[in-house]
Amino acid sequence: MSVPTPAPVAEAPPGQPRKAATAAWIGSALEYYDFFIYGSAAALIFPKVFFDASDPATATLLSLATFGVAYAARPVGALFLGHVGDRLGRKKIMVFTLILMGLSTFLIGCLPTRAQVGTLAPVLLVLCRVLQGISAAGEQASASSMSLEHAPPDRRGFFTSFTLSGTQGGQLIATLVFIPVAQLPEDQLLSWGWRVPFWLSVAVAVVGYVIRRRLQETPAFSRQAATEGVVRLPLAVLMREHWADVLRVIAGALIASVSTIFTVWALAYATSEAVGMSRTSMLWVGALANLVALAAIPLWATLSDRIGRRPVYLIGAVGSAAAMAGYLWAISTGSYPLTLTLGIIAFGLVYSAANGVWPAFYGEMFATRVRLSGMAIGTQIGFAAAGFAVTFAAEIAGPGGDDWQAVALFTGALCVPPTLAALSARETHKVPTELLGERAGRSESHPETVSA
């Protein structure tokens, strides 16, 4: 049976695509400020505050494991938030995730330490981290869906890239906040200094809420709700019509391992006794790499609007395997100029190719009625594995935590599934928005839908 031709998606009101992209950028930046200050604290502070400092290696391993806990919670959050987003709209999820992230991050800054309440302290830390993970599960998928569905068809790559440049902006802000904090005297840093960045999440939540509340729902979702209706069980439709694309997105999302290893494990390794670089100098590596990424991401995304998603994504996936090996080698030499240069190349330039393109690449695989579910579930399962890549890296690095070659090989291996996923995917950059994700043989009746 032939696919029914959907009615063309109504054009967004003038300026709305740019407003949607701006809301995605600012919201993601503020949200991922919260998320990434945890990564810096997990590498530099939490081993001494929430775990047994008499065994530094084990304390660091446990602290990095709590970083991964949020990624384990992400698939669960994706099932719920994806369902709600495809039933009620993208905007509601964008507002909810921002509030939840801000609240859970603020609470981390209020937690008692191990010295005060014993083992209850890390338990409470993990609970807050789970809430962060649930929030992050819906953030990028809803922001990317919102930007994609508002964007002009020939500029979807550019507009959706604002979501990921926003996450880099959030990571940059988090790093810049931690630089003066890391310079505090040790006693002040471990008593109150580390809490300040977490308390600032109150301002994060307020600003983000104001911005996102003013955004309109997308024309694509509004047309879907008004004509065919929304899907009763998005997951069922997703698994029936898009299961292969979900698998591709899961495999592709493993590319995020490059980010987590760069941000957390490499930071811990460089500042360990084995290398001995200062906390402040290594935080500047991350800050400058993210600054370069802010410019590189929209440029890669614009290129993908011209030549396609697949070739640009492959540059990032294949190139990151080699670039990260070079970066870890640079750290092992103890040369800060070399580390800074290769860090900017690896994370700021090469990784940005895949990072800037995936919001459009993944989102274009799915039809409007299940787009948020498809992106959320696929990415969050893959991101869950990427989150625990830090813990595995710490184990692979050995008792001394200095086997960078093993970690480099491990990182390279994690770049293989994203490469295969891209090679097997369709090229979609020229497909009209209303036809994205449509399949031949789809039934013209939609018993699985209900009126909005």
MIDO-669870 format. One line per 10 residues: number of its first residue (from 1); their letters; for each residue x, y, z of C-alpha. Coordinates in pm, 1 decimal. Layout:
NUM	a	X:Y:Z  ...
***
This chain:
1	msvptpapva	0.0:0.0:0.0  143.4:339.3:-88.6  234.4:595.8:168.7  -25.4:871.4:203.2  118.0:1208.0:114.6  115.5:1426.0:424.5  -4.0:1781.3:397.0  285.8:2022.8:377.3  398.3:2149.5:713.6  285.1:2506.5:765.0
11	eappgqprka	566.7:2754.7:780.0  666.9:2873.7:1123.1  582.5:3235.9:1206.1  856.2:3482.5:1106.0  1151.9:3459.3:1341.1  1021.6:3147.9:1514.4  1296.4:2914.5:1381.6  1559.0:3147.1:1522.8  1369.0:3178.1:1850.9  1345.5:2798.8:1874.7
21	ataawigsal	1717.9:2762.6:1805.7  1798.8:3031.0:2062.5  1576.6:2865.6:2322.3  1744.2:2533.3:2249.2  2090.3:2689.0:2279.3  2026.9:2880.6:2599.7  1822.7:2605.4:2762.5  2075.6:2336.5:2675.0  2363.0:2558.0:2787.6  2198.9:2621.8:3121.6
31	eyydffiygs	2091.0:2260.0:3162.0  2431.5:2118.5:3075.0  2603.3:2370.7:3297.4  2432.0:2181.0:3577.3  2517.1:1842.7:3430.8  2885.3:1909.7:3364.1  2976.2:2081.2:3689.2  2903.6:1741.1:3835.1  3166.5:1589.6:3604.8  3432.9:1836.1:3719.5
41	aaalifpkvf	3341.7:1781.7:4083.3  3339.5:1402.0:4040.7  3697.1:1414.1:3912.6  3838.7:1676.6:4151.1  3625.8:1710.4:4468.1  3385.3:1426.6:4545.6  3648.4:1154.7:4608.5  3756.7:1356.9:4913.6  3412.6:1475.9:5024.2  3176.6:1181.8:4977.8
51	fdasdpatat	3408.3:879.9:4981.4  3690.3:734.3:5190.2  3983.5:967.1:5122.6  4228.6:722.4:5283.9  4206.9:511.0:4966.6  4232.5:769.7:4684.9  4223.2:521.2:4395.2  3904.0:353.0:4516.4  3746.1:687.5:4610.1  3810.9:822.5:4261.0
61	llslatfgva	3670.7:507.6:4101.1  3351.6:528.2:4309.8  3314.8:898.9:4241.8  3344.8:844.2:3866.2  3088.6:563.7:3897.3  2836.1:812.9:4038.2  2894.0:1020.5:3724.3  2777.0:717.4:3526.6  2468.4:662.3:3744.4  2286.6:947.5:3570.5
71	yaarpvgalf	2347.4:779.4:3237.1  2194.3:458.4:3369.3  1882.9:654.1:3466.4  1857.4:814.8:3123.6  1689.8:525.3:2935.2  1416.5:507.7:3199.6  1359.9:880.7:3177.3  1361.1:860.5:2797.1  1075.4:608.1:2792.4  856.1:836.7:3001.6
81	lghvgdrlgr	957.4:1175.1:2861.0  956.5:1053.6:2500.4  601.8:920.3:2545.7  478.9:1246.4:2699.0  658.5:1461.7:2441.4  498.9:1278.6:2147.8  157.3:1295.5:2316.1  154.4:1648.1:2461.0  421.7:1835.9:2268.1  787.6:1930.9:2274.3
91	kkimvftlil	749.5:2253.2:2472.2  614.9:2089.2:2789.2  910.5:1851.9:2809.2  1160.2:2135.2:2754.9  1016.7:2326.8:3051.3  990.8:2020.3:3278.2  1345.8:1898.9:3219.7  1493.6:2239.5:3294.6  1314.4:2271.1:3628.5  1405.9:1917.1:3734.0
101	mglstfligc	1773.2:1966.0:3649.1  1795.7:2295.4:3833.2  1631.5:2155.0:4146.8  1838.1:1836.0:4163.0  2163.2:2026.2:4105.9  2082.8:2279.1:4377.2  2016.1:1993.6:4619.5  2359.5:1842.5:4547.8  2512.9:2166.6:4671.6  2319.0:2127.0:4997.7
111	lptraqvgtl	2415.8:1766.4:5072.1  2598.9:1670.8:5393.9  2942.8:1515.5:5353.9  3068.4:1169.2:5447.2  3235.8:1317.1:5755.5  2898.2:1448.1:5871.1  2655.2:1161.5:5803.4  2869.9:866.4:5691.8  2752.0:642.0:5408.8  2420.4:829.2:5381.0
121	apvllvlcrv	2609.5:1107.8:5201.0  2698.6:909.6:4885.4  2349.7:755.6:4884.1  2189.2:1100.5:4872.0  2440.3:1203.4:4606.5  2338.1:911.1:4387.0  1966.9:992.7:4428.1  2022.9:1350.6:4311.1  2235.7:1222.2:4026.6  1949.8:996.2:3914.7
131	lqgisaageq	1719.3:1299.6:3896.3  1979.6:1477.9:3684.7  1988.0:1179.9:3451.0  1609.4:1169.3:3411.6  1610.7:1538.5:3324.4  1890.9:1505.4:3070.6  1705.2:1214.1:2908.1  1445.9:1447.0:2762.1  1645.5:1767.2:2721.4  1839.6:1715.2:2400.6
141	asassmsleh	1568.1:1512.8:2226.6  1298.1:1772.6:2294.5  1520.9:2069.3:2210.2  1645.6:1903.0:1892.2  1291.8:1806.4:1785.6  1171.7:2159.4:1851.9  1453.6:2313.9:1645.6  1423.3:2063.7:1360.7  1046.3:2104.2:1325.0  1068.4:2485.0:1327.3
151	appdrrgfft	1364.0:2503.9:1085.7  1349.9:2574.0:709.8  1393.4:2238.5:528.5  1726.6:2334.6:372.9  1875.8:2455.9:702.8  1771.8:2187.1:949.0  2132.6:2093.8:1019.6  2227.3:2449.1:1108.1  1929.5:2520.0:1333.6  1938.9:2187.4:1518.5
161	sftlsgtqgg	2311.3:2230.4:1583.7  2224.2:2505.6:1831.2  2119.3:2235.2:2076.0  2469.0:2087.3:2079.0  2654.3:2416.0:2067.3  2441.0:2496.8:2371.3  2567.9:2190.3:2554.0  2924.4:2295.6:2470.4  2841.6:2643.7:2597.7  2711.8:2493.7:2919.6
171	qliatlvfip	3026.5:2288.7:2959.1  3235.7:2599.7:2894.5  3046.3:2798.7:3158.0  3079.2:2511.3:3405.4  3452.8:2494.1:3345.7  3498.0:2870.4:3382.8  3303.7:2863.9:3710.0  3523.1:2583.8:3841.9  3853.6:2755.9:3757.5  3835.6:3012.0:4044.0
181	vaqlpedqll	3677.7:2751.5:4272.1  3967.2:2510.4:4209.3  4213.2:2782.7:4313.6  4066.6:2812.4:4662.9  4273.7:2682.7:4954.6  4212.5:2311.6:5004.5  4016.4:2350.0:5329.6  3781.9:2612.7:5181.1  3743.2:2419.1:4857.9  3635.2:2101.4:5038.3
191	swgwrvpfwl	3413.1:2273.8:5295.0  3206.1:2529.6:5102.7  3376.0:2629.3:4777.7  3262.6:2329.9:4571.7  2900.2:2397.4:4664.1  2878.2:2742.6:4502.1  2855.1:2625.5:4137.3  2572.0:2389.9:4233.0  2378.6:2660.9:4414.8  2392.8:2880.1:4104.6
201	svavavvgyv	2153.6:2635.1:3937.8  1864.3:2833.7:4090.2  1942.8:3118.5:3852.1  1985.1:2863.4:3574.0  1634.2:2727.1:3623.9  1466.9:3069.8:3644.2  1629.7:3208.5:3328.5  1565.2:2892.7:3129.2  1202.4:2874.4:3240.9  1130.5:3230.6:3123.8
211	irrrlqetpa	1288.3:3167.2:2784.1  1118.3:2836.6:2711.4  772.3:2934.0:2832.4  755.2:3192.7:2553.7  825.0:2945.2:2275.1  543.6:2821.2:2045.5  477.9:2454.6:1971.6  617.3:2336.6:1636.6  409.4:2349.8:1313.0  489.9:1983.0:1242.4
221	fsrqaategv	357.0:1862.0:1579.1  53.8:2092.4:1559.6  -33.4:1960.6:1212.0  11.6:1600.7:1330.4  -219.1:1657.6:1626.9  -481.7:1840.3:1419.5  -497.3:1593.9:1127.2  -393.3:1238.4:1211.8  -395.3:1288.8:1588.6  -124.3:1196.4:1835.8
231	vrlplavlmr	-10.9:840.1:1894.2  -158.9:652.0:2189.5  153.4:440.8:2241.9  449.9:602.6:2066.3  681.5:320.7:2177.4  471.8:57.5:1998.6  470.3:254.5:1672.3  839.8:329.8:1711.8  935.1:-35.6:1752.8  710.9:-145.1:1466.3
241	ehwadvlrvi	814.7:112.8:1207.8  1154.8:243.1:1319.1  1330.1:-34.5:1513.1  1631.2:-34.3:1278.0  1672.4:341.0:1317.3  1651.4:312.3:1694.5  1939.6:63.6:1680.5  2135.8:302.9:1459.7  2083.3:587.1:1704.0  2188.4:368.0:1999.1
251	agaliasvst	2508.7:275.1:1817.5  2565.7:633.1:1704.4  2518.2:772.9:2053.9  2826.0:584.8:2171.2  3024.8:868.5:2015.0  2946.2:1058.0:2337.2  3211.8:838.3:2501.9  3466.9:1074.7:2350.3  3312.2:1361.3:2547.1  3290.5:1180.5:2879.5
261	iftvwalaya	3645.3:1043.1:2860.3  3781.8:1383.3:2757.1  3584.5:1569.9:3023.2  3620.6:1337.5:3320.9  3880.0:1058.9:3286.3  4145.8:1263.6:3106.1  4104.4:1540.6:3365.3  4150.3:1296.3:3651.5  4451.6:1134.8:3477.2  4625.6:1463.0:3398.3
271	tseavgmsrt	4591.4:1589.4:3757.1  4693.8:1257.4:3915.6  5035.4:1194.7:4070.1  5135.7:1001.2:3758.4  5132.5:1320.9:3546.3  5103.2:1605.9:3794.4  4941.4:1883.5:3590.9  4752.0:2146.8:3787.3  4374.7:2147.9:3814.2  4350.1:2502.4:3682.0
281	smlwvgalan	4564.6:2443.1:3372.6  4366.3:2134.4:3272.8  4035.6:2312.7:3326.0  4160.6:2573.2:3078.8  4217.7:2298.1:2821.1  3849.9:2207.6:2845.6  3742.3:2572.2:2841.3  3937.6:2658.7:2526.7  3837.3:2336.4:2349.5  3472.8:2415.1:2417.0
291	lvalaaiplw	3520.6:2771.8:2298.1  3651.6:2640.7:1966.1  3363.6:2391.5:1951.8  3113.0:2676.7:1978.6  3239.0:2803.9:1643.0  3305.5:2463.5:1484.2  2966.1:2302.3:1551.0  2749.5:2539.3:1339.9  3011.2:2533.2:1062.9  3007.3:2152.2:1045.7
301	atlsdrigrr	2626.3:2158.9:1059.8  2607.3:2409.9:774.8  2836.6:2186.7:570.5  2599.4:1895.0:635.6  2312.5:2099.8:489.2  2513.0:2115.5:166.9  2685.0:1776.4:133.5  2478.9:1556.4:367.1  2475.5:1434.0:727.5  2663.9:1108.2:673.6
311	pvyligavgs	2999.8:1238.0:543.5  3029.0:1506.1:811.8  2930.3:1264.6:1088.4  3186.4:1011.2:966.0  3462.7:1270.6:982.7  3382.9:1316.1:1349.5  3343.0:948.1:1434.1  3653.1:816.9:1257.7  3864.7:1121.9:1332.5  3785.8:1117.4:1705.4
321	aaamagylwa	3943.0:773.5:1748.3  4278.0:902.4:1624.2  4253.2:1248.8:1777.6  4175.6:1120.4:2128.4  4471.4:881.9:2115.1  4691.3:1180.4:2034.2  4542.4:1382.9:2319.3  4596.3:1111.6:2580.3  4952.5:1062.6:2456.8  5012.4:1436.3:2495.1
331	istgsypltl	4895.4:1422.1:2857.0  5133.2:1130.7:2924.8  5430.3:1341.9:2809.8  5356.5:1603.9:3073.5  5385.3:1878.0:2811.1  5113.3:2133.7:2871.9  5146.4:2318.0:2535.6  5117.2:1984.7:2352.1  4822.6:1878.6:2567.4  4645.6:2209.4:2508.3
341	tlgiiafglv	4696.6:2197.0:2131.4  4587.5:1836.1:2083.1  4298.4:1879.9:2325.8  4158.7:2165.9:2119.0  4204.2:1966.8:1797.1  4046.8:1648.3:1936.4  3749.4:1795.4:2119.2  3707.3:2141.6:1974.3  3743.9:2053.3:1605.1  3725.0:1682.5:1521.7
351	ysaangvwpa	3462.0:1564.4:1771.8  3246.2:1866.4:1684.3  3183.1:1722.2:1336.6  2979.1:1433.3:1476.1  2852.7:1629.3:1774.3  2712.0:1913.0:1566.5  2539.5:1693.6:1309.2  2374.3:1422.3:1513.4  2065.4:1624.6:1624.0  1957.6:1655.8:1259.6
361	fygemfatrv	2096.7:1317.0:1154.1  1908.8:1122.7:1422.3  1594.7:1337.3:1422.1  1547.5:1302.3:1046.8  1529.8:923.9:1080.6  1189.5:943.8:1251.9  838.3:1060.9:1162.6  690.8:1351.7:1357.4  452.8:1132.6:1558.0  740.4:937.7:1721.0
371	rlsgmaigtq	1039.2:1167.1:1672.3  1090.3:1264.0:2033.7  1053.6:904.0:2152.6  1290.9:776.0:1887.7  1558.1:1032.9:1962.9  1521.6:1012.9:2339.8  1522.6:633.5:2370.4  1792.6:575.7:2110.5  2031.3:842.4:2234.3  1983.9:774.2:2603.7
381	igfaaagfav	2055.1:402.2:2578.9  2372.1:485.3:2387.8  2458.6:768.3:2627.0  2414.7:531.1:2921.2  2698.3:318.4:2788.0  2899.0:634.0:2719.1  2851.8:752.2:3077.0  2998.6:434.0:3219.7  3285.5:452.4:2971.5  3455.0:672.6:3232.2
391	tfaaeiagpg	3432.1:398.2:3494.2  3560.2:134.3:3252.7  3842.4:366.2:3151.7  3943.6:401.6:3516.7  3953.4:21.7:3548.6  4139.7:-27.3:3219.8  4400.6:228.0:3323.2  4521.2:-11.8:3593.4  4602.2:31.8:3963.4  4819.9:333.3:3892.7
401	gddwqavalf	4560.3:490.0:3665.1  4824.2:567.9:3403.5  4777.2:314.6:3121.9  4667.0:575.3:2868.8  4733.8:343.9:2572.3  4466.1:101.0:2690.4  4219.8:387.9:2737.5  4303.4:521.6:2389.0  4232.7:179.7:2233.6  3910.5:155.1:2433.8
411	tgalcvpptl	3800.1:498.8:2311.7  3882.2:404.4:1953.9  3677.1:85.8:1983.6  3378.9:289.5:2102.2  3400.4:496.0:1782.0  3344.6:184.9:1565.1  2965.8:139.7:1625.8  2889.0:506.0:1539.5  3088.1:467.5:1218.9  2893.7:155.1:1118.1
421	aalsarethk	2563.2:320.4:1209.8  2636.5:616.6:982.3  2748.0:395.8:694.6  2420.1:199.8:710.0  2191.5:503.5:746.6  1995.9:684.0:472.7  2096.0:1032.9:364.9  1808.5:1265.4:458.3  1931.9:1623.1:429.9  1719.8:1689.5:116.7
431	vptellgera	1402.0:1508.7:231.3  1106.6:1747.3:297.9  1027.9:1782.8:667.9  675.0:1638.2:631.3  815.2:1322.3:466.3  1090.3:1248.9:716.4  1067.2:897.8:858.1  777.8:792.3:634.8  778.7:430.9:517.9  620.6:257.3:222.1
441	grseshpetv	349.2:25.2:341.5  236.7:243.5:627.6  -133.7:202.5:679.7  -354.4:490.7:570.4  -571.6:440.7:875.8  -421.3:515.0:1210.9  -601.3:322.8:1484.1  -308.7:390.7:1714.6  -374.4:767.0:1711.0  -613.6:980.9:1909.1
451	sa	-725.3:1338.3:1866.1  -521.1:1595.5:2047.8
***
